[in-house]
Amino acid sequence: MIEFVLPTMTCGHCVKSVTATVRQVDATAQVAIDLPTHKVAIHSELPAEAFKAALAEEGYEAA
């Protein structure tokens, strides 16, 4: 499991955007988001860096 804290993820639109970005990297990834804590958990066989880079491109820098 891959976990990130995304401080700029603050609303429902952000949740949809983060989920879509993760699925663009790995369409079969399972995504769990806890908006109050800004945490994203990703279940995927791909490396964390692939997701981190894609999320950063969308404006969600991991803390």
C-alpha positions as CSV (number, residue, x, y, z in Angstrom):
1,M,0.0,0.0,0.0
2,I,1.2,3.5,-0.9
3,E,0.2,6.4,1.4
4,F,0.5,10.1,0.8
5,V,-0.6,13.2,2.7
6,L,-1.8,15.9,0.2
7,P,-2.3,19.2,2.1
8,T,-3.9,20.9,-0.8
9,M,-6.7,18.3,-1.1
10,T,-9.5,20.1,0.7
11,C,-12.9,19.4,-1.0
12,G,-15.0,16.9,-2.8
13,H,-13.7,18.1,-6.2
14,C,-10.2,17.5,-5.0
15,V,-11.2,13.9,-4.0
16,K,-12.6,13.3,-7.5
17,S,-9.5,14.8,-9.2
18,V,-7.0,12.8,-7.0
19,T,-9.0,9.6,-7.7
20,A,-9.1,10.2,-11.4
21,T,-5.3,11.0,-11.5
22,V,-4.5,7.7,-9.6
23,R,-6.7,5.8,-12.0
24,Q,-4.9,7.3,-15.0
25,V,-1.7,5.9,-13.7
26,D,-3.2,2.5,-12.8
27,A,-6.8,1.8,-13.9
28,T,-7.1,-1.1,-11.4
29,A,-5.7,0.7,-8.4
30,Q,-7.9,0.9,-5.3
31,V,-8.0,4.3,-3.8
32,A,-9.1,5.3,-0.2
33,I,-9.2,8.9,0.7
34,D,-9.7,10.5,4.2
35,L,-10.4,14.1,3.4
36,P,-10.2,15.5,7.0
37,T,-6.6,14.2,7.4
38,H,-5.7,14.8,3.7
39,K,-4.5,11.2,3.4
40,V,-4.6,9.0,0.3
41,A,-4.0,5.3,0.4
42,I,-3.4,3.5,-2.9
43,H,-3.3,-0.2,-3.5
44,S,-1.3,-0.9,-6.6
45,E,1.7,-2.9,-7.9
46,L,3.2,0.3,-9.5
47,P,5.9,2.3,-7.7
48,A,4.9,5.2,-5.4
49,E,6.9,7.6,-7.5
50,A,4.6,7.1,-10.5
51,F,1.6,8.3,-8.5
52,K,3.6,11.0,-6.7
53,A,4.7,12.6,-10.0
54,A,1.2,12.4,-11.6
55,L,-0.4,13.9,-8.5
56,A,2.2,16.7,-8.4
57,E,1.4,17.5,-12.1
58,E,-2.2,18.0,-11.0
59,G,-1.2,20.4,-8.2
60,Y,-1.3,17.9,-5.3
61,E,2.2,17.8,-3.8
62,A,2.7,15.1,-1.3
63,A,3.9,16.3,2.1
